[in-house]
């Protein structure tokens, strides 16, 4: 394990502080970056995420993907967590906290919007960052790709009905351009680039060129992760500093949801006797969120300055540090699956 990976939590903490400080010091710079977007997808963040996941896509061996169907338990676990458990527990926790425990701290309309934002996060399983979490837990690259691809296909058909059911509305307009563009940017393009790279570098009898290339790219993947964190927290520094109480209130149920879902998925993975390189990514997919889609839908339904939009933004801020803590836990408990 290299220097970057060994002290990753330290670098992430410094990146968070750097982002908040830089965002408050130079809001105009981050505002200009915020405007570099299409269909609610920030192109700079997309590029950084691409830098993170491209090395993992190079590891995908298409000759091995056909064997994924022989191990369906990991796929089944991902689908059950993402579509039968996670959205409903998120809605339940939102209602419990903002209609119950925090009812005296937040006005009813704002509380309803916070719950809506949480639901939108819960209905949007992760597309891009899960490749990073999979790589950090030494997950099976081929299996992770198939898990994410199947989730993306289901999301195209299930996102609007499930979100509409839990929100109690029937006129949800899914921002298809956001959904499809994100899949193209975060999955299709880096996958194609990985296929071309692997074809040029790999040889049946000599993998040295490919291994050397992956070793060279590995630090850049971590740099992309840290740069993404700086940018995300820089873009949201004003919100963090101006509404700290609201962020804390929203973060509490989101933290419980994230750790709770991971615990359920991890226990089920052990019961199913999945190998760790399949179990860890499966649990990460079920735990993390497709925040670009959730933010876009929250803004289109409730407005840019709504409580729902704020809740989805808090989801972005909470996710990276929390997921890194789960990566650490998954790596420390690898022996549970041996």
C-alpha positions in Angstrom: 0.0 0.0 0.0 1.5 3.3 -1.1 1.8 6.6 0.8 -1.4 8.1 -0.6 -3.5 5.1 0.3 -2.0 4.5 3.7 -2.9 8.1 4.9 -5.9 8.6 2.6 -8.1 9.7 5.5 -5.6 12.4 6.4 -5.5 13.6 2.8 -9.3 13.6 2.6 -9.6 15.7 5.8 -7.1 18.2 4.4 -9.0 18.3 1.1 -12.3 19.0 2.9 -10.7 21.9 4.8 -9.0 23.2 1.7 -12.2 23.2 -0.2 -14.2 25.0 2.4 -11.4 27.6 2.9 -10.8 28.1 -0.8 -14.6 28.4 -1.5 -15.0 31.1 1.2 -11.8 32.9 0.0 -12.6 32.9 -3.7 -16.3 32.3 -4.3 -16.2 33.8 -7.8 -13.7 31.2 -8.9 -15.9 28.3 -7.7 -19.0 30.0 -9.1 -17.3 30.0 -12.6 -16.6 26.3 -12.2 -20.2 25.7 -11.2 -21.4 27.2 -14.5 -19.4 24.7 -16.5 -22.2 22.2 -16.6 -24.6 20.5 -19.0 -27.9 18.9 -17.9 -27.0 19.5 -14.2 -23.8 17.5 -14.7 -20.7 19.6 -13.8 -18.1 18.9 -16.5 -15.1 19.6 -14.3 -16.2 17.1 -11.7 -17.1 14.6 -14.5 -13.5 14.9 -15.8 -12.0 14.3 -12.3 -14.3 11.3 -11.7 -13.2 10.0 -15.2 -9.6 10.3 -14.0 -10.5 8.2 -10.9 -12.3 5.4 -12.6 -10.4 5.1 -15.9 -7.6 2.9 -14.3 -10.2 0.5 -13.0 -11.9 0.2 -16.4 -8.5 -0.8 -17.9 -8.6 -3.7 -15.5 -11.9 -5.0 -16.9 -11.3 -8.2 -18.8 -14.2 -8.9 -21.1 -13.2 -12.5 -21.5 -14.1 -12.9 -17.8 -17.4 -11.0 -17.8 -19.3 -14.0 -19.2 -18.5 -15.8 -16.0 -20.3 -13.2 -13.9 -23.7 -14.9 -14.5 -22.3 -18.0 -12.7 -22.2 -16.0 -9.5 -25.6 -14.3 -9.3 -25.7 -13.8 -5.5 -23.7 -10.6 -5.6 -26.0 -9.1 -8.2 -29.1 -10.2 -6.3 -27.8 -8.6 -3.1 -27.2 -5.3 -4.9 -30.7 -5.2 -6.5 -32.5 -6.1 -3.2 -30.6 -3.4 -1.2 -31.0 -0.7 -3.9 -34.6 -1.2 -4.8 -36.4 -3.1 -2.0 -34.7 -1.7 1.1 -32.8 1.5 0.7 -35.5 3.9 -0.7 -38.0 2.8 1.9 -35.7 3.0 4.9 -34.6 6.5 3.8 -38.2 7.6 3.6 -38.8 6.1 7.1 -35.8 7.8 8.7 -36.7 11.2 7.1 -40.2 11.0 8.5 -39.0 9.8 11.9 -36.6 12.7 12.3 -38.2 15.6 10.6 -41.8 14.8 11.5 -40.9 13.4 14.9 -37.6 14.0 16.7 -36.7 17.3 14.9 -40.3 18.6 14.5 -39.8 21.5 16.9 -36.6 22.6 15.2 -37.8 22.8 11.6 -41.0 24.4 10.2 -43.4 21.8 8.6 -42.9 22.9 5.0 -39.1 22.8 5.2 -39.2 19.5 7.0 -41.3 18.0 4.2 -38.7 19.3 1.7 -35.9 17.8 3.7 -37.6 14.4 3.6 -38.2 14.7 -0.2 -34.5 15.4 -0.7 -33.5 12.4 1.3 -36.0 10.2 -0.6 -34.5 11.3 -3.9 -31.0 10.3 -2.7 -32.3 7.0 -1.6 -33.9 6.2 -4.9 -30.7 7.0 -6.9 -28.0 4.2 -6.5 -24.4 5.2 -7.3 -23.1 5.1 -10.8 -19.6 6.6 -10.8 -17.9 6.8 -7.4 -18.6 3.1 -6.7 -15.8 2.3 -9.1 -13.4 4.2 -6.8 -14.7 2.4 -3.7 -14.4 -0.9 -5.5 -10.8 -0.2 -6.5 -9.9 0.8 -2.9 -11.3 -2.5 -1.6 -9.6 -4.5 -4.3 -13.0 -5.4 -5.8 -13.6 -7.6 -8.9 -13.5 -5.0 -11.7 -15.5 -7.1 -14.1 -18.2 -7.9 -11.5 -18.5 -4.3 -10.4 -19.0 -3.1 -14.0 -21.9 -5.6 -14.4 -23.5 -4.6 -11.1 -23.4 -0.9 -12.0 -24.6 -1.5 -15.5 -27.6 -3.5 -14.4 -28.5 -0.8 -11.8 -28.3 1.9 -14.4 -30.7 -0.1 -16.6 -33.2 -0.6 -13.8 -32.9 3.1 -12.7 -34.0 4.2 -16.2 -37.4 2.4 -15.6 -37.7 2.4 -11.8 -36.5 5.8 -10.6 -39.6 7.8 -11.4 -42.2 5.3 -10.2 -40.4 4.6 -6.9 -39.6 8.3 -6.2 -43.2 9.2 -7.1 -44.6 6.5 -4.8 -42.6 7.7 -1.8 -43.0 11.4 -2.5 -46.7 11.0 -3.0 -46.7 12.7 -6.4 -47.4 11.4 -9.9 -45.9 14.1 -12.1 -42.2 13.6 -11.6 -40.2 14.6 -14.6 -37.0 12.6 -14.8 -34.2 14.7 -16.2 -33.3 12.1 -18.8 -30.5 14.2 -20.2 -28.8 14.2 -16.7 -29.3 10.4 -16.3 -28.1 9.4 -19.7 -25.3 11.9 -19.9 -24.0 10.7 -16.5 -24.0 7.1 -17.6 -22.2 8.0 -20.8 -19.6 10.1 -19.0 -19.0 7.9 -16.0 -19.4 4.4 -17.5 -19.4 4.2 -21.3 -16.6 6.6 -22.2 -14.1 5.4 -19.6 -15.0 1.8 -20.3 -14.3 2.2 -24.0 -11.1 4.0 -23.2 -10.1 1.2 -20.9 -10.9 -1.4 -23.6 -8.7 0.4 -26.1 -5.9 0.8 -23.6 -5.9 -2.8 -22.5 -5.9 -4.0 -26.1 -2.8 -1.9 -26.9 -0.9 -2.8 -23.7 -1.8 -6.4 -22.7 -0.3 -9.5 -24.2 -1.4 -13.1 -23.5 2.1 -14.1 -22.4 3.3 -10.8 -21.0 1.3 -8.5 -18.7 4.3 -6.3 -17.7 3.3 -3.3 -19.9 -0.2 -3.3 -18.6 0.9 -3.7 -15.0 3.4 -0.9 -15.4 0.8 1.4 -16.8 -1.7 0.6 -14.0 1.0 1.3 -11.4 1.7 4.7 -13.0 -2.0 5.6 -13.1 -2.8 4.6 -9.6 -1.6 7.8 -7.8 -3.4 9.9 -10.4 -6.6 8.1 -9.5 -6.2 9.2 -5.8 -5.3 12.8 -7.0 -8.6 12.8 -8.9 -10.5 11.8 -5.8 -8.9 14.5 -3.6 -9.4 17.2 -6.3 -13.1 16.2 -6.5 -13.4 16.5 -2.8 -11.8 20.0 -2.8 -14.1 21.1 -5.6 -17.3 19.7 -4.0 -16.6 21.3 -0.7 -15.5 24.5 -2.4 -18.7 24.7 -4.4 -20.8 24.2 -1.2 -18.6 26.2 1.2 -21.2 29.1 1.4 -23.9 26.7 2.3 -21.8 24.9 4.9 -20.8 28.1 6.6 -24.2 29.9 6.4 -26.5 27.0 7.4 -24.4 24.8 9.8 -27.4 23.9 12.0 -29.5 22.7 9.0 -26.6 20.7 7.7 -26.1 18.9 11.0 -29.8 18.1 11.3 -30.0 16.6 7.8 -26.6 14.8 8.2 -27.8 12.8 11.3 -30.4 10.7 9.5 -28.3 10.4 6.4 -25.4 9.0 8.5 -27.7 6.5 10.2 -29.1 5.5 6.8 -25.7 5.1 5.2 -24.1 3.1 8.0 -27.3 1.1 8.6 -27.7 0.1 4.9 -24.0 -0.9 4.8 -24.4 -3.0 7.9 -27.5 -4.8 6.5 -25.8 -5.4 3.1 -22.5 -6.6 4.7 -24.3 -9.1 7.0 -26.3 -10.4 4.1 -23.1 -10.8 2.1 -21.6 -12.9 4.9 -24.7 -15.0 5.1 -24.6 -15.5 1.3 -20.9 -16.5 1.6 -19.8 -14.0 -1.1 -16.1 -13.6 -1.7 -14.8 -10.2 -0.4 -14.0 -8.8 -3.8 -17.7 -9.2 -4.8 -19.2 -8.5 -1.4 -17.4 -5.2 -0.7 -18.4 -3.5 -4.1 -21.9 -4.8 -3.8 -22.3 -3.2 -0.4 -20.8 0.0 -1.6 -23.2 0.2 -4.5 -26.1 -0.2 -2.2 -24.8 2.4 0.3 -23.7 5.3 -2.0 -25.9 7.6 -4.1 -26.1 9.0 -7.6 -26.1 12.5 -6.2 -26.0 14.3 -9.6 -29.4 12.8 -10.5 -30.8 13.5 -7.0 -29.7 17.1 -7.0 -31.1 17.7 -10.5 -34.5 16.2 -9.7 -34.7 18.1 -6.4 -34.0 21.4 -8.1 -36.5 20.7 -10.9 -39.3 19.7 -8.5 -38.7 22.1 -5.6 -36.4 24.8 -6.7 -32.7 25.7 -6.3 -33.0 27.2 -2.8 -35.5 24.6 -1.5 -35.0 22.3 1.5 -35.0 19.3 -0.9 -32.1 20.7 -2.9 -30.2 21.4 0.4 -30.8 17.8 1.6 -29.3 16.4 -1.6 -26.3 18.7 -1.3 -25.7 17.5 2.3 -25.9 14.0 0.9 -22.9 14.9 -1.4 -21.0 16.4 1.5 -21.6 13.4 3.8 -21.0 10.7 1.3 -17.3 10.9 0.5 -15.9 10.9 4.1 -18.5 8.2 5.2 -17.7 6.0 2.2 -14.0 6.2 2.9 -14.7 5.1 6.5 -16.6 2.1 5.1 -13.8 1.3 2.7 -11.4 1.2 5.7 -13.8 -1.1 7.6 -14.3 -3.4 4.6 -10.5 -3.7 4.2 -10.0 -4.4 7.9 -12.6 -7.1 7.9 -11.5 -8.9 4.7 -10.8 -12.0 6.8 -14.5 -12.4 7.6 -15.0 -13.6 4.0 -12.0 -15.9 3.7 
